[in-house]
Amino acid sequence: MRMSELVGKEIINIVDGARLGVIGESDLSVDIDTGQIMYVILPRRTNILNFWVDKQQMQIPWDMVRKIGNEVIIVEIDQGNLNFQRYSV
């Protein structure tokens, strides 16, 4: 599958039905030796109150992807155990 085929698909968590983000507003972490996708990296949604502070990004392990459909990507992940990384704007 090509990256262009993933762009625009919304990521939905099957555990709680949460909308996590859209491919295209995100990045992929790829193992340069094997070419395999390691993580989908999504910017954490923000509101006007935390616009100026350090933002966070959510890393979803690729092995948590359960199904890729025409419009959505279904993942199965406990959001309490997600890996969040801070980055500066």
ZAMARGU-4260 file (C-alpha; in steps of 0.2 Angstrom, whole numbers, plus 5000, padded with zeros to 4 digits):
<rodrens>
0) 5000/5000/5000 | 5006/5017/4996 | 5006/5032/5007 | 4995/5041/4995 | 4982/5028/4997
5) 4981/5031/5016 | 4979/5050/5015 | 4962/5057/5020 | 4958/5041/5030 | 4951/5045/5047
10) 4959/5034/5062 | 4945/5027/5073 | 4949/5018/5090 | 4938/5002/5091 | 4940/5001/5110
15) 4930/5017/5113 | 4925/5024/5096 | 4936/5039/5097 | 4941/5049/5082 | 4960/5050/5084
20) 4964/5060/5068 | 4966/5059/5049 | 4981/5053/5039 | 4988/5068/5030 | 4988/5078/5046
25) 5000/5065/5053 | 5017/5057/5050 | 5023/5040/5049 | 5038/5033/5057 | 5047/5020/5045
30) 5061/5008/5049 | 5074/5014/5036 | 5082/4996/5036 | 5066/4986/5032 | 5054/5000/5025
35) 5041/4994/5037 | 5029/5007/5046 | 5033/5008/5064 | 5021/5021/5071 | 5007/5033/5065
40) 5011/5050/5073 | 4996/5061/5075 | 4996/5079/5082 | 4986/5079/5098 | 4970/5090/5095
45) 4972/5107/5104 | 4960/5121/5109 | 4962/5139/5110 | 4968/5139/5128 | 4983/5128/5125
50) 4987/5135/5107 | 5004/5143/5113 | 5011/5129/5124 | 5021/5114/5119 | 5010/5103/5109
55) 5010/5084/5110 | 5009/5070/5097 | 5002/5053/5099 | 5012/5038/5093 | 5001/5024/5087
60) 5010/5007/5084 | 5007/5001/5067 | 5004/4983/5074 | 4988/4991/5083 | 4980/4994/5066
65) 4966/4981/5064 | 4958/4986/5047 | 4961/4998/5033 | 4944/5003/5024 | 4940/5014/5010
70) 4937/5029/5022 | 4944/5024/5039 | 4958/5015/5048 | 4952/5005/5063 | 4965/5003/5077
75) 4963/4994/5094 | 4972/5004/5107 | 4970/5008/5126 | 4972/5027/5125 | 4977/5027/5143
80) 4993/5018/5138 | 4997/5028/5122 | 5015/5035/5120 | 5014/5054/5120 | 5029/5065/5114
85) 5031/5084/5117 | 5037/5095/5103 | 5039/5113/5101 | 5031/5124/5088
</rodrens>
